[in-house]
């Protein structure tokens, strides 16, 4: 019998509480914390900000590309 390594991808959901002056700063701080948590199985650039953020903070916006360039 052979041994097979079957790649399985999954998502987990986590809310990271941060204190900030505005939504863009909050996203930046949360992403810094997210990236600082070691996970040897993490696939680079596979994260995304859940769309629920638009419902939670409908009156604020942020530029994810700008944030990623800064961190």
NORCOR-V632574 format. One record per residue. N is the residue number from 0. RES is the residue in three letters. D_CENTER is the distance of its C-alpha to the mean C-alpha in whole Angstrom. Layout:
n=N res=RES d_center=D_CENTER
n=N res=RES d_center=D_CENTER
This chain:
n=0 res=UNK d_center=40
n=1 res=UNK d_center=37
n=2 res=UNK d_center=33
n=3 res=UNK d_center=31
n=4 res=UNK d_center=27
n=5 res=UNK d_center=25
n=6 res=UNK d_center=21
n=7 res=UNK d_center=19
n=8 res=UNK d_center=16
n=9 res=UNK d_center=14
n=10 res=UNK d_center=11
n=11 res=UNK d_center=10
n=12 res=UNK d_center=9
n=13 res=UNK d_center=9
n=14 res=UNK d_center=9
n=15 res=UNK d_center=9
n=16 res=UNK d_center=12
n=17 res=UNK d_center=13
n=18 res=UNK d_center=16
n=19 res=UNK d_center=17
n=20 res=UNK d_center=19
n=21 res=UNK d_center=17
n=22 res=UNK d_center=14
n=23 res=UNK d_center=13
n=24 res=UNK d_center=14
n=25 res=UNK d_center=12
n=26 res=UNK d_center=9
n=27 res=UNK d_center=10
n=28 res=UNK d_center=10
n=29 res=UNK d_center=7
n=30 res=UNK d_center=5
n=31 res=UNK d_center=9
n=32 res=UNK d_center=9
n=33 res=UNK d_center=6
n=34 res=UNK d_center=8
n=35 res=UNK d_center=11
n=36 res=UNK d_center=11
n=37 res=UNK d_center=13
n=38 res=UNK d_center=13
n=39 res=UNK d_center=16
n=40 res=UNK d_center=15
n=41 res=UNK d_center=11
n=42 res=UNK d_center=12
n=43 res=UNK d_center=11
n=44 res=UNK d_center=9
n=45 res=UNK d_center=9
n=46 res=UNK d_center=5
n=47 res=UNK d_center=5
n=48 res=UNK d_center=5
n=49 res=UNK d_center=8
n=50 res=UNK d_center=11
n=51 res=UNK d_center=13
n=52 res=UNK d_center=12
n=53 res=UNK d_center=15
n=54 res=UNK d_center=17
n=55 res=UNK d_center=16
n=56 res=UNK d_center=16
n=57 res=UNK d_center=19
n=58 res=UNK d_center=21
n=59 res=UNK d_center=18
n=60 res=UNK d_center=16
n=61 res=UNK d_center=14
n=62 res=UNK d_center=14
n=63 res=UNK d_center=10
n=64 res=UNK d_center=13
n=65 res=UNK d_center=14
n=66 res=UNK d_center=12
n=67 res=UNK d_center=11
n=68 res=UNK d_center=14
n=69 res=UNK d_center=15
n=70 res=UNK d_center=13
